[in-house]
């Protein structure tokens, strides 16, 4: 029973974090355009990266729900894409996203958490 609850909570958190990436292009709405400190005006690039991160987190969350082990690499890849997007299009409103993404990477790569007993796969 513990792994069912663990799957629900972790899957829901990944999905919610993914859906939060819908807001990334809206942050740019406060500016004249989506301007990157590295690549200049690149709204399309930023939107594509945010969409990839969103899809990765949602798919990872769904994979946790149904017990498919591929959720870990999906979550790691999505967190990396999200961090790249945030780094390219930095705005102070995305600071929480950095914390969440780093937390995901630390949990999955360094602490090897959650274990199979918590999520079942």
DSSP file (Angstrom, degrees, kcal/mol; ACC not computed):
  #  RESIDUE AA STRUCTURE BP1 BP2  ACC     N-H-->O    O-->H-N    N-H-->O    O-->H-N    TCO  KAPPA ALPHA  PHI   PSI    X-CA   Y-CA   Z-CA
    1    1 A X     >        0   0    0      0, 0.0     4,-1.9     0, 0.0     3,-0.3   0.000 360.0 360.0 360.0 -34.8    0.0    0.0    0.0
    2    2 A X  H  >  +     0   0    0      1,-0.2     4,-2.5     2,-0.2     5,-0.2   0.889 360.0  51.9 -60.7 -39.6    2.9    2.4    0.8
    3    3 A X  H  > S+     0   0    0      2,-0.2     4,-2.3     1,-0.2    -1,-0.2   0.820 105.8  55.2 -70.3 -27.7    4.2    2.2   -2.8
    4    4 A X  H  > S+     0   0    0     -3,-0.3     4,-2.2     2,-0.2    -1,-0.2   0.945 111.5  43.3 -66.5 -47.1    0.7    3.0   -4.2
    5    5 A X  H  X S+     0   0    0     -4,-1.9     4,-2.6     2,-0.2     5,-0.2   0.904 113.6  52.4 -63.7 -41.4    0.6    6.2   -2.1
    6    6 A X  H  X S+     0   0    0     -4,-2.5     4,-2.7   112,-0.4     5,-0.3   0.907 109.4  49.3 -60.3 -42.9    4.2    7.0   -3.0
    7    7 A X  H  X S+     0   0    0     -4,-2.3     4,-2.3   111,-0.4     5,-0.3   0.901 111.7  49.0 -63.9 -40.8    3.4    6.6   -6.7
    8    8 A X  H  X S+     0   0    0     -4,-2.2     4,-2.3     2,-0.2    -2,-0.2   0.946 115.6  42.2 -64.7 -47.6    0.4    8.9   -6.4
    9    9 A X  H  X S+     0   0    0     -4,-2.6     4,-2.4     2,-0.2    -2,-0.2   0.951 119.4  41.9 -66.8 -50.1    2.3   11.6   -4.6
   10   10 A X  H  X S+     0   0    0     -4,-2.7     4,-2.2    -5,-0.2     5,-0.2   0.913 116.2  49.4 -66.8 -42.0    5.5   11.5   -6.6
   11   11 A X  H  X S+     0   0    0     -4,-2.3     4,-2.3    -5,-0.3    -1,-0.2   0.921 112.0  48.6 -61.1 -43.8    3.6   11.2   -9.9
   12   12 A X  H  X S+     0   0    0     -4,-2.3     4,-2.8    -5,-0.3     5,-0.2   0.904 110.2  51.2 -64.3 -41.0    1.3   14.1   -9.0
   13   13 A X  H  X S+     0   0    0     -4,-2.4     4,-2.5     2,-0.2    -1,-0.2   0.901 110.6  48.6 -64.1 -40.2    4.3   16.3   -8.0
   14   14 A X  H  X S+     0   0    0     -4,-2.2     4,-2.3     2,-0.2    -1,-0.2   0.917 113.0  47.7 -65.0 -42.4    6.1   15.6  -11.3
   15   15 A X  H  X S+     0   0    0     -4,-2.3     4,-2.8     2,-0.2     5,-0.2   0.934 112.5  48.7 -64.2 -45.4    2.9   16.4  -13.3
   16   16 A X  H  X S+     0   0    0     -4,-2.8     4,-1.6     1,-0.2    -2,-0.2   0.917 111.6  49.1 -61.3 -43.6    2.3   19.6  -11.4
   17   17 A X  H  < S+     0   0    0     -4,-2.5     4,-0.5    -5,-0.2    -1,-0.2   0.895 111.7  50.5 -63.8 -37.9    5.9   20.7  -11.9
   18   18 A X  H >< S+     0   0    0     -4,-2.3     3,-1.8     1,-0.2    -2,-0.2   0.940 108.3  50.6 -63.0 -46.9    5.6   19.9  -15.6
   19   19 A X  H >< S+     0   0    0     -4,-2.8     3,-2.0     1,-0.3     4,-0.3   0.800  97.8  69.1 -63.4 -27.9    2.4   21.9  -15.9
   20   20 A X  T >< S+     0   0    0     -4,-1.6     3,-1.5     1,-0.3     4,-0.3   0.743  83.6  73.1 -61.5 -21.3    4.1   24.9  -14.2
   21   21 A X  T X> S+     0   0    0     -3,-1.8     3,-0.8    -4,-0.5     4,-0.5   0.633  77.7  75.1 -70.8 -11.7    6.2   25.1  -17.4
   22   22 A X  H <> S+     0   0    0     -3,-2.0     4,-0.5     1,-0.2     3,-0.3   0.840  92.0  57.2 -61.6 -31.8    3.2   26.6  -19.1
   23   23 A X  H <> S+     0   0    0     -3,-1.5     4,-1.6    -4,-0.3    -1,-0.2   0.669  83.6  84.2 -74.3 -17.5    4.0   29.7  -17.2
   24   24 A X  H X> S+     0   0    0     -3,-0.8     4,-1.0    -4,-0.3     3,-0.7   0.936  92.9  43.3 -57.3 -52.1    7.5   30.1  -18.5
   25   25 A X  H 3X S+     0   0    0     -4,-0.5     4,-0.7    -3,-0.3    -1,-0.3   0.815 108.8  60.7 -63.5 -26.1    6.5   31.9  -21.7
   26   26 A X  H >< S+     0   0    0     -4,-0.5     3,-0.6     1,-0.2     4,-0.4   0.826  95.9  60.4 -69.1 -29.6    4.1   34.0  -19.7
   27   27 A X  H X< S+     0   0    0     -4,-1.6     3,-1.4    -3,-0.7    -1,-0.2   0.883 100.4  55.9 -61.0 -36.9    7.1   35.3  -17.7
   28   28 A X  H >< S+     0   0    0     -4,-1.0     3,-2.3     1,-0.3    -1,-0.2   0.758  89.2  76.1 -67.4 -22.2    8.4   36.6  -21.0
   29   29 A X  T << S+     0   0    0     -4,-0.7    -1,-0.3    -3,-0.6    -2,-0.2   0.738  85.4  63.4 -60.5 -21.5    5.2   38.6  -21.4
   30   30 A X  T <  S+     0   0    0     -3,-1.4    -1,-0.3    -4,-0.4     2,-0.2   0.632 103.8  58.3 -76.0 -13.0    6.5   41.0  -18.8
   31   31 A X  S <  S-     0   0    0     -3,-2.3     3,-0.1    -4,-0.2    -3,-0.0  -0.572  97.5-107.0-107.9 173.9    9.3   41.8  -21.2
   32   32 A X  S    S-     0   0    0      1,-0.2     2,-0.3    -2,-0.2    -1,-0.1   0.876  97.2 -20.0 -68.0 -36.2    9.3   43.2  -24.8
   33   33 A X  S    S-     0   0    0      2,-0.0     2,-1.3    -5,-0.0    -1,-0.2  -0.960  82.0 -77.9-159.2 171.8   10.3   39.7  -26.1
   34   34 A X        +     0   0    0     -2,-0.3     8,-2.5    -3,-0.1     2,-0.5  -0.677  58.6 178.7 -79.7  97.8   11.9   36.5  -24.9
   35   35 A X  E     -A   41   0A   0     -2,-1.3     2,-0.4     6,-0.2     6,-0.3  -0.896  16.4-154.9-110.4 128.0   15.5   37.6  -24.9
   36   36 A X  E  >  -A   40   0A   0      4,-3.5     4,-1.6    -2,-0.5    53,-0.2  -0.790  18.7-137.0 -98.1 141.8   18.3   35.3  -23.9
   37   37 A X  T  4 S+     0   0    0     51,-1.1    -1,-0.1    -2,-0.4    52,-0.1   0.720 106.6  36.8 -66.3 -19.7   21.5   36.6  -22.6
   38   38 A X  T  4 S+     0   0    0     50,-0.4    -1,-0.2     2,-0.2    51,-0.1   0.843 130.7  21.9-101.2 -43.3   23.3   34.0  -24.8
   39   39 A X  T  4 S-     0   0    0      1,-0.3    -2,-0.2    49,-0.2     2,-0.1   0.346  92.8-137.3-113.2   5.9   21.3   33.7  -28.0
   40   40 A X  E  < S+A   36   0A   0     -4,-1.6    -4,-3.5     2,-0.1     2,-0.5  -0.449  72.2  10.2  75.6-146.3   19.4   37.1  -28.2
   41   41 A X  E    S+A   35   0A   0     -6,-0.3    -6,-0.2    -2,-0.1     3,-0.1  -0.561  73.3 146.3 -71.8 118.7   15.7   37.1  -29.2
   42   42 A X     >  +     0   0    0     -8,-2.5     4,-2.5    -2,-0.5     5,-0.2  -0.275   2.0 150.1-152.1  54.2   14.7   33.4  -29.2
   43   43 A X  H  > S+     0   0    0      1,-0.2     4,-2.5     2,-0.2     5,-0.2   0.889  78.2  52.0 -61.0 -39.8   11.1   33.1  -28.2
   44   44 A X  H  > S+     0   0    0      2,-0.2     4,-2.6     1,-0.2    -1,-0.2   0.926 110.0  48.6 -63.4 -44.7   10.5   30.0  -30.3
   45   45 A X  H  > S+     0   0    0      1,-0.2     4,-2.6     2,-0.2    -2,-0.2   0.933 113.0  48.0 -59.9 -46.7   13.6   28.3  -28.8
   46   46 A X  H  X S+     0   0    0     -4,-2.5     4,-2.5     1,-0.2    -1,-0.2   0.892 112.0  48.9 -62.0 -41.2   12.4   29.1  -25.3
   47   47 A X  H  X S+     0   0    0     -4,-2.5     4,-2.2    -5,-0.2    -1,-0.2   0.901 111.7  49.4 -67.0 -40.8    8.9   27.9  -26.0
   48   48 A X  H  X S+     0   0    0     -4,-2.6     4,-2.4     2,-0.2    -2,-0.2   0.935 112.6  47.5 -62.9 -46.0   10.2   24.7  -27.5
   49   49 A X  H  X S+     0   0    0     -4,-2.6     4,-2.4     1,-0.2    -2,-0.2   0.919 112.6  48.5 -62.4 -43.6   12.5   24.1  -24.5
   50   50 A X  H  X S+     0   0    0     -4,-2.5     4,-2.5     1,-0.2    -1,-0.2   0.885 112.0  50.1 -63.5 -37.6    9.7   24.8  -22.0
   51   51 A X  H  X S+     0   0    0     -4,-2.2     4,-2.8     2,-0.2    -2,-0.2   0.888 109.3  50.6 -68.5 -39.3    7.3   22.5  -23.9
   52   52 A X  H  X S+     0   0    0     -4,-2.4     4,-2.6     2,-0.2    -2,-0.2   0.921 112.2  47.3 -63.6 -43.7    9.9   19.7  -23.9
   53   53 A X  H  X S+     0   0    0     -4,-2.4     4,-2.5     2,-0.2     5,-0.2   0.930 112.3  50.2 -62.9 -45.0   10.4   20.1  -20.1
   54   54 A X  H  X S+     0   0    0     -4,-2.5     4,-2.5     1,-0.2     5,-0.2   0.947 113.1  45.4 -56.6 -50.9    6.6   20.2  -19.6
   55   55 A X  H  X S+     0   0    0     -4,-2.8     4,-2.8     1,-0.2     5,-0.2   0.897 112.0  52.4 -62.4 -41.2    6.1   17.0  -21.7
   56   56 A X  H  X S+     0   0    0     -4,-2.6     4,-2.3    -5,-0.2    -1,-0.2   0.924 112.3  43.9 -62.2 -45.3    9.0   15.2  -20.0
   57   57 A X  H  X S+     0   0    0     -4,-2.5     4,-2.6     2,-0.2    -2,-0.2   0.907 114.9  48.5 -67.4 -41.7    7.7   15.9  -16.5
   58   58 A X  H  X S+     0   0    0     -4,-2.5     4,-2.5    -5,-0.2    -2,-0.2   0.931 113.8  46.7 -65.1 -44.2    4.1   15.0  -17.4
   59   59 A X  H  X S+     0   0    0     -4,-2.8     4,-2.5    -5,-0.2    -2,-0.2   0.895 112.0  51.3 -63.9 -39.1    5.3   11.8  -19.0
   60   60 A X  H  X S+     0   0    0     -4,-2.3     4,-2.0    -5,-0.2    -2,-0.2   0.925 110.9  48.4 -62.6 -43.8    7.5   11.0  -16.0
   61   61 A X  H  X S+     0   0    0     -4,-2.6     4,-2.2     2,-0.2    -2,-0.2   0.912 112.2  47.9 -62.4 -43.2    4.6   11.5  -13.7
   62   62 A X  H  X S+     0   0    0     -4,-2.5     4,-2.0     1,-0.2    -1,-0.2   0.885 109.5  53.8 -65.4 -38.0    2.3    9.3  -15.8
   63   63 A X  H  X>S+     0   0    0     -4,-2.5     5,-2.8     1,-0.2     4,-0.8   0.872 108.1  50.3 -64.3 -36.5    5.0    6.6  -15.9
   64   64 A X  H ><5S+     0   0    0     -4,-2.0     3,-0.7     3,-0.2    -2,-0.2   0.936 107.8  54.3 -64.4 -45.4    5.2    6.7  -12.1
   65   65 A X  H 3<5S+     0   0    0     -4,-2.2    -2,-0.2     1,-0.2    -1,-0.2   0.897 116.3  36.5 -55.2 -42.9    1.4    6.4  -11.9
   66   66 A X  H 3<5S-     0   0    0     -4,-2.0    -1,-0.2    -5,-0.1    -2,-0.2   0.458 115.5-112.1 -96.0   0.3    1.4    3.2  -14.0
   67   67 A X  T <<5 +     0   0    0     -4,-0.8     2,-0.5    -3,-0.7    -3,-0.2   0.796  59.0 153.7  82.0  30.0    4.6    1.8  -12.6
   68   68 A X    > < -     0   0    0     -5,-2.8     3,-1.3    -6,-0.1    -1,-0.2  -0.823  41.4-142.0 -93.9 127.4    6.9    2.1  -15.6
   69   69 A X  T >  S+     0   0    0     -2,-0.5     3,-1.0     1,-0.3     4,-0.4   0.551  87.5  83.5 -66.9  -8.4   10.6    2.4  -14.6
   70   70 A X  T 3>  +     0   0    0      1,-0.2     4,-1.8     2,-0.1    -1,-0.3   0.524  65.6  90.5 -73.7  -3.3   11.4    4.8  -17.4
   71   71 A X  H <> S+     0   0    0     -3,-1.3     4,-2.8     1,-0.2    -1,-0.2   0.859  78.5  59.2 -63.7 -35.0   10.1    7.7  -15.2
   72   72 A X  H <> S+     0   0    0     -3,-1.0     4,-2.5     2,-0.2     5,-0.2   0.962 108.1  41.7 -62.1 -53.6   13.6    8.3  -13.7
   73   73 A X  H  > S+     0   0    0     -4,-0.4     4,-2.6     1,-0.2     5,-0.2   0.881 115.5  52.6 -61.8 -34.6   15.4    9.1  -16.9
   74   74 A X  H  X S+     0   0    0     -4,-1.8     4,-2.6     2,-0.2    -1,-0.2   0.934 111.2  45.5 -63.3 -45.4   12.4   11.1  -18.1
   75   75 A X  H  X S+     0   0    0     -4,-2.8     4,-2.4     2,-0.2    -2,-0.2   0.893 113.9  49.5 -65.8 -39.9   12.4   13.2  -14.9
   76   76 A X  H  X S+     0   0    0     -4,-2.5     4,-2.1    -5,-0.2    -2,-0.2   0.939 113.5  45.6 -64.8 -46.7   16.2   13.7  -15.1
   77   77 A X  H  X S+     0   0    0     -4,-2.6     4,-2.6    -5,-0.2     5,-0.2   0.918 113.4  49.9 -62.8 -43.3   16.1   14.8  -18.7
   78   78 A X  H  X S+     0   0    0     -4,-2.6     4,-2.6     1,-0.2    -1,-0.2   0.903 110.1  50.3 -63.3 -41.2   13.2   17.1  -18.1
   79   79 A X  H  X S+     0   0    0     -4,-2.4     4,-2.4     2,-0.2    -1,-0.2   0.896 111.5  48.8 -63.8 -39.6   14.9   18.7  -15.1
   80   80 A X  H  X S+     0   0    0     -4,-2.1     4,-2.3     2,-0.2    -2,-0.2   0.929 112.5  47.1 -66.1 -45.0   18.0   19.3  -17.2
   81   81 A X  H  X S+     0   0    0     -4,-2.6     4,-2.4     1,-0.2    -2,-0.2   0.910 112.2  51.3 -62.1 -41.4   16.1   20.8  -20.1
   82   82 A X  H  X S+     0   0    0     -4,-2.6     4,-2.7    -5,-0.2    -2,-0.2   0.915 109.7  49.1 -62.0 -43.9   14.2   23.0  -17.6
   83   83 A X  H  X S+     0   0    0     -4,-2.4     4,-2.6     2,-0.2    -1,-0.2   0.889 110.7  50.4 -64.4 -38.5   17.5   24.2  -16.0
   84   84 A X  H  X S+     0   0    0     -4,-2.3     4,-2.5     2,-0.2    -2,-0.2   0.925 111.4  49.0 -63.8 -43.4   18.9   25.0  -19.5
   85   85 A X  H  X S+     0   0    0     -4,-2.4     4,-2.2     1,-0.2    -2,-0.2   0.930 112.9  46.6 -61.0 -46.2   15.7   27.0  -20.3
   86   86 A X  H  < S+     0   0    0     -4,-2.7    -1,-0.2     1,-0.2    -2,-0.2   0.907 112.5  50.5 -63.6 -41.5   15.9   28.9  -17.1
   87   87 A X  H >< S+     0   0    0     -4,-2.6     3,-0.7     1,-0.2   -50,-0.2   0.903 113.4  45.1 -64.3 -41.1   19.6   29.6  -17.5
   88   88 A X  H 3< S+     0   0    0     -4,-2.5   -51,-1.1     1,-0.2   -50,-0.4   0.861 126.0  30.1 -70.3 -35.6   19.1   30.9  -21.1
   89   89 A X  T 3< S-     0   0    0     -4,-2.2    -1,-0.2    -5,-0.2    -2,-0.2  -0.353  87.1-174.5-121.1  50.4   16.0   33.0  -20.2
   90   90 A X    <   +     0   0    0     -3,-0.7     2,-0.3     2,-0.0    -3,-0.1  -0.175  12.8 160.5 -57.0 133.6   16.8   34.0  -16.6
   91   91 A X    >   -     0   0    0     -5,-0.1     3,-2.5     1,-0.0     4,-0.2  -0.961  47.8-120.5-147.0 142.7   14.1   35.9  -14.7
   92   92 A X  G >  S+     0   0    0     -2,-0.3     3,-1.6     1,-0.3     4,-0.3   0.775 109.5  68.5 -58.0 -26.1   13.9   36.1  -10.9
   93   93 A X  G 3  S+     0   0    0      1,-0.3     3,-0.3     2,-0.1    -1,-0.3   0.656  93.7  58.7 -67.8 -13.7   10.4   34.5  -11.1
   94   94 A X  G <> S+     0   0    0     -3,-2.5     4,-1.4     1,-0.2    -1,-0.3   0.356  73.9  99.7 -96.3   6.4   12.0   31.3  -12.2
   95   95 A X  H <> S+     0   0    0     -3,-1.6     4,-1.8     1,-0.2    -1,-0.2   0.875  79.3  54.7 -61.3 -38.6   14.2   30.9   -9.1
   96   96 A X  H  > S+     0   0    0     -3,-0.3     4,-2.5    -4,-0.3    -1,-0.2   0.881 103.6  56.6 -62.4 -36.8   11.8   28.4   -7.5
   97   97 A X  H  > S+     0   0    0     -3,-0.2     4,-2.8     1,-0.2    -1,-0.2   0.875 103.7  53.3 -61.4 -37.7   12.0   26.3  -10.6
   98   98 A X  H  X S+     0   0    0     -4,-1.4     4,-2.7     2,-0.2     5,-0.3   0.935 109.6  48.4 -61.1 -46.2   15.8   26.1  -10.2
   99   99 A X  H  X S+     0   0    0     -4,-1.8     4,-2.2     2,-0.2    -2,-0.2   0.922 113.8  46.0 -61.4 -45.5   15.3   24.9   -6.6
  100  100 A X  H  X S+     0   0    0     -4,-2.5     4,-2.4     2,-0.2    -2,-0.2   0.930 114.1  48.0 -64.8 -45.9   12.8   22.3   -7.6
  101  101 A X  H  X S+     0   0    0     -4,-2.8     4,-2.5     2,-0.2    -2,-0.2   0.916 112.8  47.6 -62.9 -43.9   14.8   21.0  -10.6
  102  102 A X  H  X S+     0   0    0     -4,-2.7     4,-2.9    -5,-0.2    -1,-0.2   0.897 110.9  53.0 -63.8 -39.3   18.0   20.8   -8.5
  103  103 A X  H  X S+     0   0    0     -4,-2.2     4,-2.5    -5,-0.3    -2,-0.2   0.907 109.0  49.1 -61.0 -42.2   16.0   19.0   -5.8
  104  104 A X  H  X S+     0   0    0     -4,-2.4     4,-2.5     2,-0.2     5,-0.3   0.933 113.1  46.8 -62.1 -46.6   14.8   16.5   -8.4
  105  105 A X  H  X>S+     0   0    0     -4,-2.5     4,-2.8     1,-0.2     5,-0.7   0.914 113.3  48.1 -64.4 -42.6   18.3   15.9   -9.7
  106  106 A X  I  X>S+     0   0    0     -4,-2.9     5,-2.7     3,-0.2     4,-1.2   0.924 113.6  47.8 -63.0 -43.4   19.8   15.5   -6.3
  107  107 A X  I  <5S+     0   0    0     -4,-2.5     6,-3.5    -5,-0.2    -2,-0.2   0.924 120.9  35.3 -63.7 -44.6   17.1   13.1   -5.2
  108  108 A X  I  <5S+     0   0    0     -4,-2.5    -2,-0.2     4,-0.2    -1,-0.2   0.872 129.8  28.3 -81.2 -37.7   17.3   10.9   -8.3
  109  109 A X  I  <5S+     0   0    0     -4,-2.8    -3,-0.2    -5,-0.3    -2,-0.1   0.863 131.2  25.9 -94.9 -39.5   21.0   11.0   -9.0
  110  110 A X  I  <<S+     0   0    0     -4,-1.2    -3,-0.2    -5,-0.7    -4,-0.1   0.914 132.1  29.7 -93.0 -50.1   22.8   11.6   -5.7
  111  111 A X  S   <S-     0   0    0     -5,-2.7    -4,-0.2     2,-0.1    -3,-0.2   0.579  90.1-138.1 -89.1  -9.7   20.4   10.1   -3.1
  112  112 A X        -     0   0    0     -6,-0.4     2,-0.4     1,-0.2    -4,-0.2   0.892  44.7-171.5  50.3  42.3   18.9    7.5   -5.4
  113  113 A X        +     0   0    0     -6,-3.5    -1,-0.2    -7,-0.2    -2,-0.1  -0.871  49.0  43.9-110.1 145.6   15.5    8.4   -3.8
  114  114 A X  S    S-     0   0    0     -2,-0.4    -1,-0.1    -3,-0.1     2,-0.0   0.580  80.7-147.0 -82.1 152.7   12.8    7.3   -4.0
  115  115 A X    >>  -     0   0    0     -2,-0.1     4,-1.5     1,-0.1     3,-1.3  -0.261  29.5 -99.2 -77.7 169.0   13.5    3.6   -3.6
  116  116 A X  H 3> S+     0   0    0      1,-0.3     4,-2.9     2,-0.2    -1,-0.1   0.812 120.5  63.3 -59.9 -31.2   11.6    0.8   -5.3
  117  117 A X  H 34 S+     0   0    0      1,-0.2    -1,-0.3     2,-0.2  -111,-0.1   0.787 106.0  44.9 -65.4 -26.1    9.7    0.2   -2.0
  118  118 A X  H <4 S+     0   0    0     -3,-1.3  -111,-0.4  -112,-0.1  -112,-0.4   0.863 131.1  17.9 -86.2 -37.9    8.2    3.6   -2.2
  119  119 A X  H  < S-     0   0    0     -4,-1.5    -2,-0.2  -113,-0.2    -3,-0.2   0.539  93.9-126.7-113.8 -10.0    7.2    3.7   -5.9
  120  120 A X     <        0   0    0     -4,-2.9    -4,-0.1    -5,-0.3    -3,-0.1   0.373 360.0 360.0  82.9  -6.6    7.2    0.1   -6.8
  121  121 A X              0   0    0     -6,-0.2    -5,-0.2   -53,-0.1    -1,-0.1   0.326 360.0 360.0-154.6 360.0    9.5    0.5   -9.8
